[in-house]
Amino acid sequence: MKPAYRSVFRELLRRELGERYRGSLLGVLWHLLLPLSQLLVLSWVFSHLLQARTQFENLSYAAFLALGLWPWNLFSNAVSNSVAALTGNAALIGKIALPHHLLVDAKVSASVLLDLAGFAVVLLALILFGTQLHFSGLPVVLLSLIILYIFAVGFANIVAVLNVFLRDVGAAISQLLSLLFFLTPVIYDLAQLPKTIQQLLLLNPFAAPIMSIRHAFLGLPIDWLHLGISALLAVVIAYIGFALLRRARPHLEDYL
């Protein structure tokens, strides 16, 4: 990124972070309270009402859920929040000549930073309640989060461009993300499913990063093959998103 564009990106990112809680009574505290309240509600529902169990004997279901849900939210929220990254900045695009991908990147980065803060709060809560986490696995956790971030950037560019020409993309992407959520081992333990189902679900490129984060924090082996394939697919999706945005750039102002 060119130095001039870095300053523009920082300003866009500052604006995104500032506008997220403008007019809110608690401001950024919402991003500390919401993860904890969501964790309490989901863990109670799945542990007591649905009697969900995992293969990890010394791990509560709340901890199992938290280690998969917040990495998924990091990807899902970033894509959802970026649908209107171009249509919501139509006036800015018409007045200032700047790379359009900066508008999408700022949306994604702001969402990811806030979700990372929420994830840190959840991890601290798990430690305080006695969950033993292996922080020696942090390099794998960071790598997996980077893969999810690259996926988010790629998909965000794609949906932001499509939303310029088809304004019902927002509704479609929410349904697609809901489907992907249930096809990703977030609320269930993949190891408890039949082998054939496991193999099918491992074709989902989001399964490997989520499972790698969970296994890294628990000190378990990492499936490097599937994680590597996910990383490669993330780069491909990011390239497709950037290429689509560059190809559509001459026509965007006509539809905004």
N, C-alpha and C positions, 0 to 999 in steps of 0.2 A: 504494500500500500504506500502511495506517495506521501511525503510529509504533509503536504497541503490537505490531502484527503484524511490524514490521521486526525487533524484538528477538527475537521468537519464531522468525522465519525464520533469523536469525543463529545462534541456539542450535541449531536443527535442522541447519543447515549444518555447524556446528562438530562436532556429534555424528556426522554422516555421514562427515566427513573423518577424525575420530578413530577411528571404528570400522573404517574400511576396512582398516587395517593393524595393528590391535590384535593382539598376540601374534605378530606377524611379526618374524623376526630382523633383516631389513634395513630394515623399515619403508618409508618413502617412497622409499628408494633403488630399490625394485622398480620404481617408476614411471619411473625413469631408465634402468634396465638393460633392462627388457622391450622398450621401443620400439626400442632399438638392436639387441638380439638378433633381434627380429622383422624388422627391416629387413634385417639381414644374411642371414637364412635365406631370406626371400622373394625378395630380389634375386638370390641365388645360384641358387635354383630356376628363376626365370623367365628370368634372363639366360643361364645356362649349360645347364640341362637342357631348357628349353622354347624357348630362343633367341628370346625376345620382343624386339620392336623397336618404335620409335616414329618419328614424323616429325621429331623434334627431333635434329638431327645432333650438337650439342654438349652433349647432356644424356644422362647415363647412365640406364639403365632403373631403377636403384635410386632415383635422384632423382625420376624421373617417378612411380614407384610411391609414394614417400613423400609427395609433394605431393598425392596423391589419397586415399591410404589413411587417413592420420590425420584429415583432416576427416570422412571417412566414419565412422571409429571414434567420433568425437566425437558424432555423431548416434546411431549404432547402440548404443553402450554406454549412452548416457543412457536410451534407451527400454528396453533389456533390464534395466537395473538398477532401473527404476521399476515393473516389473510388480507387485511385492509392496509397493509404497509404502503402500498402504492396509491390505492384509491383514496385513502385518508390523507394523503399528502399531495393531492392534485394541484393545489395552488402553488405549493413549493416547487413542484416539478415544472410547472409552467413558467416560473419566474427565474429560477436558478439552474444553471447547467452544472449538474453534479452526477456522479455515477449512481444510478438508481439502486444498485445493490447495497449501497450504504444505508438506505432507508430500511431495507429488509434486515441487514446485519445488525443495525441498532436495535430493532424490535426483538430479534432473537437473543442478542447478548443481554439486553435488559431483563428479559424474562428468565434467562438462564441464571444470571447473577442473583436474582431474587429467590429462585428455587434452590440454588445452592445454599443461600443463607438459611432457608427453611430446612433443608436437609441437614445442615450443621446443627440446628436446634434439635431436630429429631434424634440425631446421633448422640448428642449430649444427654438428652432425656433417657435414651436407652442405657447409656453407661450409668447414669444415676440410679436407674432401677435394676442394676445388676447384670446387664447383658455384657458378656465378655467379647469385645471386638479386637481383632488382630490388625493393628495399624501398620504392621509390616507389609500388609497387602495394599497400602495406599497407592503405590505406583500402578498397580493393575486397576484400582478404582479410578484413578485419574485418566488412564488410557481409555477405559470403558466410557467414562463421561465425555471425553473428547470425541469418541466415535459417535455417541448420541448427539453431541453438539453439531458435528459435521452433517449427520443425517438431518438434523433440524434445519440447518442453513440451506441444504439442498432442497428439501421439501418446502420450506418457507418461500424460497425464490419461485418454485414451480406454482404453488397455490396463489401467491401474490400476483403473478403474471396472469394466470387463468382467471382470477377474480376481476381483472380489468375488463375482460371480454365476456365473462359469464358470471353475473353477480350472485348466482345461487351456489357458488363454489363453497362459501362459508358453511352452509347447511350440509353440503355433501362431505366436506372434510371432517366435520364433527362426527358424522356417522361412520366414516372410514376409520377415524381414530378410535371410536368405541369398539369397532370390530377388531382392530389390531390389539387393543387392550386385552380382550378376552383370548386372543391367539398368542399372547405373550405370557410367560410364567411369572405373573406379578402376584396374583392372589392365590395361586395354587402351586404345589410342588411338582415339578415335571417328573421327578424320579418316582412318584407314586402312580403314574399313568402307565398303561400298557406300552410295550416297546415300540409297536408300530405307530402309536399316537405320538410318542416321544420323537421319533424320527421325523414325522411330518411337521411337528411344531418347531423342531430345530431348523427347518427351512426358513422360518421367520427370522430375518436378520437382526431383529431387536431382541431375540431371546438370549443370544450369547452375551451381549453387554450387560443385560440385567442379571443374568446368572453369574457372570464373572464378578460383578460388584458384590453380590451376596456371598459368593464363595471366597473372595479375597478377604472380606471382613471376618469370615468364619475360619480362615486358615485352611481352606480346602483346595484341592487341585483345580487348575484352570484349564478349560477346553480351548487351547490355543488355536486349534485348527478352525473351529467355528468363529472364534473371536477375530482371527485374521481375515476370514471370508467377509465378516460383517464390516471390518475396517475398509476392505477393498470396495465393497458395495457402497459404503458411505461416501467414499471419494468419487465413485462413478455418479451417484445421485447428486452430489454437490456440483460436479462438472456439468451435468445435464441442466440443473437449475440455473447455473450461471450462463450457460450457452443459450438457454431459452430466453432469459431476461435480456441478454445482449441482442438476440435476434429480434425480439419484440420491441426493443427500445424505440425505433423510428416510428412505430405506430401507436405508442402508448398515449401520447397527448391527444390523439384524435378520439380516443374512447374515454378519457378521464373527464 
